Amino acid sequence: MYVVATAGHVDHGKSTLVDALTGMQSDRLEEERRRGLSIELGFVWTHLGDVGEVAFVDVPGHERFITTMLAGVGPVPAVLFVVAADDPWMPQAAEHLAALDALGVRHALVAVTRCDLADPAGAVSRASAEVERTSMRGAPVVAVSARTGAGLDQLRSQLTAMVGALPQPDPDADVRFWVDRRFTVRGAGTVVTGTLPAGRIARGDELELGGVRLRVRGVQSLGQPVEAATGVSRVALNLAGDEVAQVDRGSVLVTPDAYHHTKVLDVRLTGGHQRGDRLPGHLQLHVGATDVQAQVRPLAADLDPDLVRLSLERPLPVRVGDRALLRDPGSRTVWGVHVLDPAPPPLGRRGAGRARARQLADVTGVPDVVSEIVRRGLVDDRTLRRIGVPVDGPPSGAVRAGGWWLSAERAERAARETARMVAEHDAAQPLDPGLPLTVLADRLGLPSAELVSAVVAAPLRVAGGRVRAQAPAASLPPEVERAVTALEQELAVSPFAAPTAERLAELGLDVRRVAVAAKAGRLLRVAPGILLLPGAEQQAVDLLSGLPQPFTTSQARQRLATTRRVALPLLDALDRRGLTRRLPDDRRELC
């Protein structure tokens, strides 16, 4: 299906024209038919040649219903712009055209109606000139009469060509369904309608409204129940859920957990003002079929008046690259909005706005993972996905870990800071070298210990959840060195006469200092409280090889000239290393 919206001044024949094209009646309300003007959005459809079904969103042209008009046009990719041959160029036509231009609509067709009542040449010339100054430049202009049928075949041909050239939406895209009507059907409950720009909605799906899940009980398209609808299409949804009463016109239903709902966004404006003009502080933002009040803050008007920050009265699911419209209801001035960043950093200190403007100067509004990671420095996969930035082709040097991305610049800075903090800690605490990853993550302002691990570079290493120097220090702290040297002299005389607890206390070798000496390779911890020199195990094997095999513990103790306090844990250690083997009768033999 293809969807086309109408636009144009009130009473220029929009509804009459689409009714003639489709054979249906777009004005649904009795008041609309009585007054001869559209008040609500109307929906009719027809079959056009090779392209198939084409639905029309018929919008009101009266100035009092501009919000309803924008709700109908917002999510629709193409427009049928209508002007009357028997009327001059009218203010509402100009406002509609300005709104379409601000939204960046490129696919358009102009119909000059009532050509049976007046020569259409003047209207055709004026409409062509006005459209040529907008994003719809080059749009065909066709003179028609809905009453006589003149020009309708040519209009159908041009419609077929226009919709056939529309880009094909992604059926696998995340759903963002802008509700433009809500009503209750007896026996079914709440029904909403809207234009589905892309993605797929099926019966039984769940959609999210401001964090609340709603279930799709039924789907209709073109008045018929279907199992599923894909964009672009006009869709009616029968909804169920505990909070279904919250749904109203202007609500947005989305794929659960797929969108970033924001109240603050940085945008680039187009049209509506000249350099030096002062923007109103509050304007109405129209996006999709929704409108909200927005507070407007220029980031740095003297640097770039088009870069502004919008603060919305309620959060909306907005993505990078979205097109929207700002409107001043008083002056009727409109500005185009191109979303650059729907998840911007706060502007705190003085001068932050100017710095932000410089940062956004070259941002195009086209989703780009390289730009996002470089500009943000730190961002998680979930945020990138929610703001519509595919993680494809990250920048060179970027680091990813734990679902987070670090830019190359921030990764290098984190690596330098890590090395500095570890060096400072080791100098102050030589008996407790290295820092835990979690401590470093906190000090570096990183959300994940995995990120710290990913930026660690030589001469540092990660071991046991800590970042440590690549190799043990060449020398021990002076007090430890003196104690170990004394112990080495004693053990050189009696290699297996492990010092007692009292002797270790005399030397000042507590548990921490023993650990430092053992890690430095100066002492061998055979068991808690049993310290020998490195190489003692192999020395023991050499001595035990002189015994008849197998041998008893007593024989081993005598051969090693030591006590049972040392012999038993030493023999156990030899068993664990596979140097000796313990037999069922508690004797041992060398392996």
C-alpha positions in Angstrom: 0.0 0.0 0.0 1.0 3.6 -0.6 -0.2 6.6 1.5 -0.7 10.1 0.2 -1.8 13.1 2.2 -3.8 16.1 0.8 -3.0 19.7 1.6 -4.3 23.1 0.5 -6.6 26.0 1.4 -10.0 25.4 2.8 -12.8 24.9 0.2 -10.4 24.3 -2.7 -11.9 20.9 -3.3 -9.5 18.5 -1.6 -12.2 16.1 -0.3 -14.2 16.3 -3.6 -11.1 15.5 -5.6 -10.1 12.4 -3.5 -13.7 11.2 -3.4 -13.7 11.5 -7.2 -10.5 9.5 -7.5 -11.6 6.8 -5.1 -15.4 6.7 -5.4 -15.6 6.9 -1.6 -16.6 9.7 0.8 -13.8 11.1 3.0 -15.9 13.4 5.1 -17.2 11.1 7.8 -19.0 13.6 10.1 -22.5 14.9 9.5 -21.2 18.4 10.4 -18.5 18.1 7.7 -21.0 17.2 5.0 -23.4 19.9 6.1 -20.7 22.7 6.2 -18.8 21.4 3.2 -15.4 21.4 4.9 -13.2 18.8 6.6 -12.9 19.0 10.3 -11.3 15.6 11.1 -8.9 13.5 9.1 -10.6 11.5 6.4 -9.4 8.2 4.9 -10.3 6.8 1.5 -8.5 4.5 -1.0 -8.4 3.2 -4.5 -6.5 0.8 -6.8 -4.1 2.5 -9.2 -2.7 0.5 -12.1 0.6 -1.3 -11.5 1.3 0.2 -8.0 -1.8 -1.3 -6.3 -3.6 0.2 -3.4 -3.2 3.9 -2.6 -4.8 5.4 0.5 -5.4 9.1 0.9 -5.3 11.0 4.2 -7.6 13.9 3.6 -6.7 16.8 5.9 -8.8 19.9 6.9 -7.8 23.1 5.1 -9.3 25.6 7.6 -6.8 27.6 9.6 -8.5 26.6 12.9 -7.6 23.0 12.1 -4.0 23.4 11.2 -3.0 21.0 14.1 -5.2 18.3 12.7 -3.8 18.9 9.2 -0.2 18.5 10.5 -1.2 15.3 12.3 -2.3 13.9 9.0 0.7 15.0 7.0 3.4 14.3 9.5 3.9 10.5 9.1 3.0 10.4 5.4 5.8 10.4 2.7 3.9 12.0 -0.2 1.4 14.8 -0.7 -1.3 15.8 -3.1 -1.3 19.6 -3.0 -4.6 21.2 -4.1 -5.3 24.8 -5.2 -8.4 26.1 -7.0 -8.4 27.6 -10.4 -11.2 30.0 -9.5 -9.5 31.5 -6.4 -6.3 33.5 -5.9 -3.3 32.1 -4.0 -4.6 31.9 -0.4 -3.0 32.2 3.0 -3.8 28.7 4.1 -2.2 27.3 0.9 0.9 29.2 1.7 0.9 27.9 5.3 0.4 24.3 4.2 3.2 24.6 1.6 5.5 26.1 4.2 4.8 23.3 6.6 5.4 20.7 3.9 8.7 22.4 3.0 9.7 22.5 6.7 9.0 18.8 7.0 11.2 18.2 4.0 8.5 16.5 1.9 10.0 15.8 -1.5 7.4 13.6 -3.2 4.5 15.8 -4.3 1.9 16.3 -7.0 0.0 19.5 -7.5 -3.7 19.5 -8.6 -5.3 22.7 -9.8 -9.0 22.0 -9.3 -12.2 23.5 -10.7 -10.7 24.0 -14.1 -14.3 23.9 -15.4 -15.1 27.1 -13.5 -12.0 29.2 -14.5 -9.0 29.2 -16.8 -6.4 27.2 -14.8 -3.4 28.8 -16.5 -2.9 31.5 -13.8 -3.3 29.1 -10.9 -1.0 26.6 -12.6 1.7 29.3 -13.1 1.4 30.6 -9.5 1.4 27.1 -7.9 4.4 26.0 -10.0 6.3 29.1 -8.9 5.5 28.7 -5.2 6.3 24.9 -5.2 9.6 25.5 -7.0 10.9 27.4 -4.0 10.4 24.4 -1.7 11.6 20.9 -1.1 8.9 19.7 -3.6 10.5 21.6 -6.5 9.8 19.9 -9.8 6.5 18.4 -8.7 4.1 17.9 -11.7 1.1 20.3 -11.9 -2.1 18.9 -13.3 -5.4 20.9 -14.0 -8.5 18.8 -13.1 -12.2 19.0 -12.6 -13.7 16.6 -10.1 -17.2 17.5 -11.4 -16.6 16.9 -15.1 -13.7 14.4 -14.8 -11.4 16.4 -16.9 -7.7 15.7 -16.1 -8.5 12.9 -13.7 -6.8 10.3 -15.9 -3.7 12.4 -16.2 -3.8 12.9 -12.4 -4.1 9.2 -11.8 -1.1 8.6 -14.1 1.0 11.2 -12.3 -0.1 9.7 -8.9 1.0 6.2 -10.1 4.4 7.6 -11.2 4.9 9.5 -7.9 4.0 6.6 -5.6 6.0 4.2 -7.7 9.1 6.3 -7.1 8.7 6.3 -3.3 11.5 4.6 -1.3 10.5 1.2 0.0 10.2 1.2 3.8 11.9 -1.5 5.9 9.4 -4.1 7.0 11.8 -5.2 9.8 12.2 -1.6 11.2 11.1 -0.8 14.7 7.5 0.3 14.9 6.6 3.9 15.7 2.9 4.3 15.2 1.5 7.8 15.5 -2.2 7.7 16.6 -4.4 10.2 14.8 -7.8 8.9 15.8 -9.2 7.0 18.8 -12.7 5.6 19.3 -14.6 2.8 20.9 -16.3 0.0 19.1 -19.0 -1.9 20.9 -17.9 -5.5 21.5 -14.3 -4.7 20.5 -13.2 -1.9 22.8 -10.5 0.7 22.0 -9.6 1.2 18.3 -6.9 3.6 17.1 -5.9 4.6 13.6 -2.8 6.0 12.1 -0.2 5.8 9.4 2.5 3.1 9.9 5.6 4.5 8.2 7.7 1.3 8.5 7.9 -2.0 10.3 5.3 -4.6 10.9 2.3 -4.8 13.3 0.6 -8.2 13.7 -2.3 -9.5 15.8 -0.9 -10.5 19.2 2.0 -8.1 19.2 2.8 -5.9 22.1 3.4 -2.2 21.7 4.6 0.3 24.3 3.1 3.6 25.3 5.3 5.5 27.7 6.6 2.3 29.3 3.2 0.6 29.5 2.7 -2.5 27.4 -0.5 -2.8 25.3 -1.6 -5.9 23.3 -2.8 -5.7 19.7 -6.1 -7.7 19.6 -6.8 -7.1 15.9 -5.4 -5.3 12.9 -7.4 -3.7 10.0 -6.1 -2.2 6.8 -8.4 -0.6 4.1 -11.4 -1.6 6.2 -10.5 -5.3 6.2 -9.1 -7.5 9.1 -5.6 -8.7 8.4 -3.1 -10.8 10.3 -0.4 -8.1 10.0 0.2 -4.8 8.3 3.6 -3.4 7.1 4.5 0.2 6.4 3.7 2.4 4.7 0.0 1.7 5.3 -3.1 3.1 6.9 -3.8 0.8 9.9 -6.6 0.4 12.5 -5.6 -1.4 15.7 -7.9 -2.9 18.3 -5.9 -2.5 21.6 -6.2 -4.2 25.0 -4.4 -3.7 28.3 -4.7 -2.3 31.8 -3.7 1.2 30.6 -5.5 1.3 27.3 -7.5 4.4 28.5 -4.2 6.4 28.3 -4.2 6.1 24.5 -5.5 9.1 22.7 -4.9 11.1 19.5 -1.3 12.2 19.5 -0.1 9.1 21.4 2.8 7.1 20.0 2.9 3.3 20.1 6.4 1.8 19.6 8.3 -1.5 19.6 9.0 -2.2 23.3 12.4 -1.0 24.5 13.4 0.2 21.0 13.2 4.0 21.4 14.7 6.7 23.5 11.9 8.8 24.9 13.3 12.3 25.4 12.2 15.7 26.6 15.4 17.4 25.5 16.9 17.4 21.9 19.4 19.4 19.9 18.2 20.3 16.4 19.0 22.3 13.4 16.3 24.7 12.1 15.5 25.6 8.5 13.6 28.5 7.3 11.3 30.8 9.3 13.9 33.3 10.5 16.8 35.4 9.3 20.2 35.8 10.9 19.7 38.2 13.8 16.0 37.4 14.3 15.1 36.5 17.9 13.4 33.2 18.2 10.3 33.0 20.4 11.0 31.3 23.7 8.1 28.9 23.3 6.8 27.2 20.1 4.7 24.3 19.2 6.6 21.2 18.0 4.8 18.9 15.5 6.3 15.5 15.0 4.5 12.6 13.4 0.8 13.0 14.4 1.8 14.6 17.8 2.2 18.2 18.9 3.8 19.4 22.1 4.9 22.7 23.5 8.7 23.3 23.3 10.9 25.7 25.1 13.5 27.0 22.6 17.1 27.8 23.6 19.6 28.9 20.9 22.9 27.2 21.6 25.0 30.2 20.2 22.9 32.5 18.1 26.0 34.5 17.0 27.9 31.4 15.8 24.9 29.5 14.2 21.4 30.7 14.8 20.0 27.4 13.3 21.4 25.3 16.2 18.9 25.2 19.1 18.0 23.0 22.1 14.3 22.1 22.5 12.9 21.2 25.9 9.5 19.4 25.5 6.6 19.4 27.9 6.5 15.6 27.7 8.8 12.9 26.4 8.6 11.6 22.8 10.3 8.7 21.0 12.6 10.8 18.7 15.6 9.6 16.7 18.6 11.1 15.0 17.6 12.4 11.5 13.9 12.8 12.3 12.1 15.7 10.6 9.6 17.8 12.5 8.1 21.3 12.5 8.1 24.2 14.9 5.2 26.6 14.6 4.3 29.9 16.2 0.5 29.9 16.5 0.4 33.7 16.8 2.5 34.6 13.7 1.9 31.3 11.9 5.6 31.2 11.2 7.0 27.7 10.8 10.5 26.3 11.1 11.8 23.0 9.8 13.4 20.8 12.5 16.2 18.3 11.7 17.0 16.2 14.8 20.8 16.0 15.4 20.9 14.6 19.0 17.9 13.3 20.9 20.0 12.4 23.9 22.2 15.4 24.4 24.4 16.2 27.4 23.2 18.8 30.0 24.3 22.4 29.5 25.6 23.3 33.0 28.4 25.8 33.3 28.8 29.1 31.5 29.8 28.8 27.9 28.5 25.3 27.5 26.0 26.3 24.8 28.8 27.8 22.6 30.9 24.7 23.1 28.0 22.5 22.2 27.3 24.6 19.0 30.9 24.1 17.9 30.5 20.3 18.6 27.4 20.1 16.4 28.7 22.4 13.6 29.4 19.6 11.2 26.8 17.1 12.4 24.5 16.3 9.5 21.6 14.6 11.2 22.3 11.4 9.2 22.7 8.5 11.7 26.5 7.8 11.9 28.1 5.6 14.5 31.6 7.1 13.9 30.3 10.7 14.7 28.3 9.5 17.7 31.1 7.6 19.4 33.7 10.3 18.7 31.4 13.2 19.8 30.1 11.4 23.0 33.3 9.8 24.0 31.4 7.2 26.0 28.1 5.6 24.8 26.3 2.2 25.2 24.9 0.0 22.5 21.4 0.3 23.9 21.4 4.1 23.6 22.8 4.0 20.0 20.1 1.6 19.0 17.3 3.6 20.7 18.3 6.9 19.0 18.4 5.1 15.6 22.2 4.8 15.0 23.2 1.4 13.7 26.5 0.1 15.2 28.3 -0.5 11.9 31.8 0.5 11.1 32.9 2.1 14.4 35.8 4.6 14.3 39.4 3.3 14.3 40.8 3.0 17.8 37.4 2.9 19.5 37.1 0.4 22.3 34.1 -1.8 23.0 33.5 -3.8 26.2 30.5 -4.7 28.4 28.1 -3.2 25.9 29.8 0.2 26.0 31.9 2.1 23.4 34.8 4.4 24.2 36.2 6.7 21.6 39.9 6.4 20.8 40.7 9.7 22.5 38.9 8.8 25.7 40.3 5.2 25.7 43.9 6.7 25.4 43.1 9.1 28.2 41.7 6.3 30.4 44.8 4.2 29.7 47.1 7.0 30.8 45.1 7.7 33.9 45.0 4.1 34.8 48.9 3.8 34.6 49.3 7.0 36.7 46.9 5.8 39.4 48.4 2.3 39.6 51.9 3.8 39.9 50.9 6.2 42.6 49.1 3.5 44.5 52.1 1.1 44.3 54.5 3.8 45.5 52.3 4.5 48.5 51.3 0.9 49.2 54.1 -1.4 48.1 52.8 -4.3 50.1 49.5 -4.2 48.3 50.3 -3.6 44.7 47.7 -3.0 42.0 44.2 -1.5 42.0 40.9 -3.4 41.6 39.2 -2.9 38.3 36.0 -1.7 40.1 37.9 1.0 41.9 39.6 2.2 38.7 36.2 2.3 36.9 34.8 4.5 39.6 37.8 6.9 39.6 37.8 7.1 35.8 34.0 7.7 35.6 33.5 4.5 33.5 30.3 2.4 34.0 32.0 -1.0 33.5 35.1 -2.7 34.9 35.3 -4.5 31.6 36.0 -1.1 29.9 39.0 -0.6 32.3 40.3 -4.0 31.4 40.0 -3.3 27.7 42.1 -0.1 27.9 44.9 -1.6 30.1 48.2 -1.7 28.1 51.7 -2.8 28.8 53.5 -2.4 31.2 50.3 -3.1 33.1 48.3 -6.3 33.2 45.0 -7.5 34.6 45.3 -10.4 37.1 42.8 -11.5 39.7 40.5 -8.6 39.1 43.3 -6.0 39.7 45.4 -3.9 37.4 49.1 -4.6 38.3 52.6 -3.8 37.0 53.6 -6.3 34.3 56.4 -7.7 36.4 57.2 -7.7 40.1 59.4 -4.9 41.4 63.1 -5.7 41.2 63.7 -4.8 44.9 61.7 -5.3 48.1 60.8 -2.5 50.5 63.9 -1.9 52.7 62.3 -3.4 55.9 61.2 -6.5 54.0 64.6 -6.8 52.2 66.5 -6.8 55.6 64.2 -9.5 57.1 64.4 -11.8 54.0 68.2 -11.5 53.8 68.5 -12.6 57.4 66.2 -15.6 56.7 68.1 -16.5 53.6 71.3 -16.7 55.6 69.7 -19.0 58.2 68.1 -21.3 55.6 71.4 -21.5 53.7 72.8 -23.4 56.7 69.7 -25.6 57.4 67.6 -25.5 54.2 64.6 -27.3 55.8 64.6 -25.6 59.2 61.6 -23.4 58.5 61.4 -20.5 60.9 58.9 -20.6 63.7 56.1 -18.1 64.1 58.1 -16.5 66.9 61.1 -16.1 64.6 59.0 -14.6 61.8 57.6 -12.1 64.3 61.1 -11.1 65.4 62.0 -10.5 61.8 58.8 -8.5 61.3 57.6 -10.8 58.5 53.8 -10.6 58.9 51.4 -12.2 56.4 51.4 -9.2 54.0 55.2 -8.9 53.9 55.6 -12.7 53.4 53.2 -12.4 50.5 55.2 -9.6 48.9 58.5 -11.6 49.3 56.9 -14.8 47.9 55.5 -12.9 44.9 59.0 -11.4 44.3 60.3 -15.0 44.2 62.5 -14.6 47.3 60.6 -17.1 49.6 58.6 -20.3 49.0 55.4 -20.7 51.0 55.1 -24.5 51.4 52.0 -24.2 53.7 50.7 -21.5 56.0 53.5 -20.6 58.4 56.1 -22.8 56.6 58.6 -20.8 54.7 61.6 -22.2 52.8 63.9 -20.8 50.0 62.9 -21.2 46.3 64.3 -24.5 45.0 63.7 -26.3 48.3 61.3 -28.8 46.7 63.8 -29.9 44.1 66.6 -30.0 46.7 64.4 -32.3 48.8 63.8 -34.6 45.9 67.5 -34.9 45.3 68.1 -35.8 49.0 65.1 -38.3 49.1 66.5 -40.1 46.1 69.2 -41.4 48.3 66.7 -43.3 50.4 65.5 -46.9 49.8 62.2 -46.7 47.9 59.5 -46.5 49.2 60.4 -44.6 52.4 58.5 -43.6 55.5 57.8 -40.0 56.8 60.3 -40.6 59.6 63.0 -41.6 57.2 62.3 -38.5 55.1 62.3 -36.2 58.2 65.7 -37.6 59.2 67.1 -37.3 55.7 66.0 -33.7 55.4 67.2 -32.8 58.9 64.0 -31.2 59.9 60.9 -31.6 62.1 57.5 -33.2 61.5 56.1 -29.7 61.5 58.0 -29.1 58.2 58.3 -32.6 56.8 54.6 -33.4 56.6 53.5 -30.3 54.6 56.6 -30.5 52.5 55.9 -34.1 51.5 52.2 -33.1 50.8 53.5 -30.4 48.5 55.8 -32.9 46.7 52.7 -35.1 46.3 50.7 -32.3 44.7 53.4 -31.4 42.3 53.7 -35.1 41.2 57.3 -35.4 42.5 56.4 -38.1 45.0 53.5 -40.6 45.3 51.9 -41.6 48.6 51.1 -45.3 49.0 48.2 -46.9 50.8 50.5 -47.7 53.8 51.5 -44.0 54.1 54.9 -44.7 52.7 56.1 -42.7 49.7 58.2 -43.2 46.6 59.7 -40.8 44.1 57.8 -40.6 40.8 
